């Protein structure tokens, strides 16, 4: 199994746990505050990991382009988390998570349009099935 696939499967597993733990965790608390607390845990954990493994870099070693896109990615992540926790507060985890995974479809479309990534007819069919599956789970 390719290295990226192992990490992607682990990511999917942890994302599933995120939905379940978050759904339980947002009971009785404002979803924005819950997102804030979660973010603190992420920052502390990743900070420890980066420094403990000696992988920290000085900001001056990064190009301005890299910094801009990492900041934009961070802002998009924060917005995504705020929306996700709000959706979990209001809806069922089993409906929210599949709709959230429409991000797979959005990534494919944006990557094709902006990054010039190519997909086969089978790939596009899979992207269509992901869309259909997310909608069916959300409304079913």
C-alpha positions in Angstrom: 0.0 0.0 0.0 1.4 3.4 -0.9 2.5 5.7 1.9 -0.1 8.4 1.0 -2.9 5.8 1.1 -2.1 4.7 4.6 -2.0 8.3 5.8 -5.3 9.1 4.0 -7.0 6.1 5.5 -5.8 7.1 9.0 -7.0 10.6 8.3 -10.5 9.3 7.4 -10.6 7.2 10.6 -9.6 10.2 12.7 -12.1 12.4 10.9 -14.8 9.9 11.8 -13.8 10.0 15.4 -13.8 13.8 15.2 -17.4 13.8 14.1 -18.5 11.4 16.9 -16.5 13.1 19.7 -17.5 16.5 18.5 -21.2 15.7 18.3 -21.0 14.5 22.0 -18.8 17.4 22.9 -21.0 20.2 21.6 -23.9 19.2 23.8 -24.5 22.1 26.3 -21.8 24.4 24.9 -21.7 27.1 22.2 -20.4 25.5 19.0 -17.9 28.4 18.4 -16.5 28.0 21.9 -16.2 24.2 21.3 -14.3 24.9 18.1 -12.0 27.2 20.0 -11.2 24.6 22.7 -10.6 22.0 20.0 -8.3 24.3 18.2 -6.2 24.9 21.4 -5.8 21.1 21.8 -4.7 20.9 18.1 -2.2 23.7 18.4 -0.7 22.4 21.7 -0.5 18.9 20.4 1.1 19.8 17.0 3.4 22.3 18.7 4.7 19.6 21.0 5.1 17.2 18.0 6.9 19.6 15.8 9.4 20.7 18.5 9.9 17.3 20.0 10.8 15.8 16.6 13.0 18.7 15.7 11.0 19.7 12.6 10.4 23.3 13.5 11.7 25.9 10.9 12.2 29.6 11.2 9.5 31.6 9.4 12.2 33.4 7.5 13.1 30.2 5.8 9.7 30.1 4.1 8.9 32.0 0.9 6.3 34.7 1.0 4.1 32.7 -1.3 4.2 29.7 1.0 3.3 31.9 4.0 0.4 33.5 2.2 -1.1 30.1 1.1 -0.5 28.6 4.6 -2.3 31.5 6.2 -5.2 31.2 3.6 -5.3 27.5 4.3 -5.5 28.2 8.1 -8.3 30.7 7.6 -10.2 28.2 5.5 -9.6 25.5 8.1 -10.9 27.7 10.8 -14.0 28.6 8.8 -14.6 25.0 8.0 -14.3 23.9 11.6 -16.7 26.7 12.8 -19.3 25.6 10.2 -18.8 21.9 10.9 -19.3 22.3 14.7 -22.3 24.5 14.1 -23.8 21.9 11.8 -23.0 19.1 14.3 -24.8 21.2 17.0 -27.9 21.5 14.8 -27.9 18.2 13.0 -27.2 14.5 13.2 -23.5 13.4 12.9 -24.5 10.8 10.3 -26.0 13.5 8.1 -23.5 16.3 8.7 -20.3 14.2 8.0 -21.3 13.0 4.5 -22.3 16.5 3.5 -18.9 17.7 4.9 -17.3 15.1 2.7 -18.6 16.9 -0.4 -15.3 18.7 0.1 -13.8 15.8 -1.9 -16.0 16.8 -4.8 -15.1 20.5 -4.4 -11.4 19.7 -4.2 -11.6 17.6 -7.4 -13.4 20.4 -9.3 -11.2 23.2 -8.0 -8.0 21.1 -8.6 -9.1 20.4 -12.2 -10.0 24.1 -12.8 -7.1 25.8 -10.9 -4.3 23.3 -10.7 -4.9 21.6 -14.0 -5.2 18.1 -12.5 -6.7 15.6 -14.8 -9.3 12.9 -14.0 -10.4 10.0 -16.2 -14.0 9.3 -17.0 -14.0 6.7 -14.2 -12.6 9.3 -11.8 -15.3 11.8 -12.7 -17.9 9.0 -12.3 -16.5 8.4 -8.8 -16.7 12.1 -8.0 -20.4 12.0 -9.2 -21.1 9.0 -7.0 -19.5 10.7 -4.0 -21.9 13.6 -4.6 -24.9 11.4 -4.9 -24.0 9.3 -1.9 -23.5 12.3 0.3 -26.9 13.7 -0.7 -28.6 10.3 -0.3 -27.2 9.8 3.2 -28.0 13.4 4.3 -31.7 13.2 3.2 -32.3 9.5 4.0 
